[in-house]
Structure formats: structure tokens, C-alpha cells
């Protein structure tokens, strides 16, 4: 997916649960909160990752920021944040 298509998809998925695939192979499911196009940044609450060892264990879900240009795929997995 091109960066333009990824960005368009991210914008339509704010306040939704999404599956994101990153350039480094990490695949996460998270609740997308913010898309900051000018800063090439997204912010989401992490639900699951295929690399959970990257994140500190906590009772709360981690609030993560990531670079939009590192996202290669974006897919909505539910209509709203649960």
C-alpha cells in the first residue's frame, strides 16, 4: 500500500480498532486515537503485537506513537473503539 493510501485509510479509521503492519514486520492491533499528518505521526492504544517483548508490561494498555511512513498496511478490524 502506498504511503498516500495508508494515510487516507488512517484518517478514516480514527477512533477505530485497526490492524497495522510496519516496515520492520511488526503487526499490531490498536485503537487509533490521532493522525498527525504534518508530523508524520499516529498515536494509538496498543491491544496486541506480534512482538510483545518490545513493550513494558503493565495493567494498562500502552499509549504508542509511530511514524506514518513506517506503516505499510492499515485495516479496520471493528467499527468503533471497544
N, C-alpha and C positions, 0 to 999 in steps of 0.2 A: 504494500500500500504506500503511495507517495506521501510525503510529509503534508502536502496540501489536503489530501483526502483524510489523513489521520487527524489533522487539525479540525476540519469540518465535522468529522464524526465526534471528536471530543466535545466540541461546542454543543452538539445536540444531546450529549449524554450527561451534562451537568446535573447533579442531584440524582444520578442513577448508579446502579451497580454495573461495573464494566470489567471485562477481561482485557488486560493489556499485555502485549508481547513487546519485549525490549530487544534492542540490538545484541545485547550480551546473552540472550537466550532465556532470561528470566521471564516467567509468566506469572502475573499477579491477578487477583480478583480484588477489587476495591470499590469503595463508594466515592465517586468523583465529586469533589467539592468545588474546585476552582480551576479555570483555564485562563492563564495569563499569557496571551499571545505575544505581547510586546516583550515579555521577559523570557519567552520560550520555556514556560514552567506550568506544570499541573500540580495540584495538591489533592490527595485522596487519603481516605482511611483504609488501611490495609486489612483485608479479610483473610486471604490466603496467598501463599507464594510457593513456587517450586524450589525456592531457596530460603527457607525459613531461618537458617543459621545466620543470615545477613542482619537480622533484626533482633533487638533486645527483647527478651521475654517479659511480658507484663500482663496484668489482668485487663488492661485497656488495649484497644486496637491502636497500633502505631499510626500517627498522622504523618504521611510521607509526601515529600515533594520530589518531582522528577522532571527531567528535561524533555520537552515535547519532541525534539528532534531525535531522541533515543527510542521513541515509540515506533514500532514497525506495524503493529496491528492494534485495532481497538474494536471491541464488540460489546454491545449492551447485553447484559445477561438477565436483567429484570427491569421492569418499568419504573421502579422507584426504590429509594434507599429503604432498607428494612432494618 
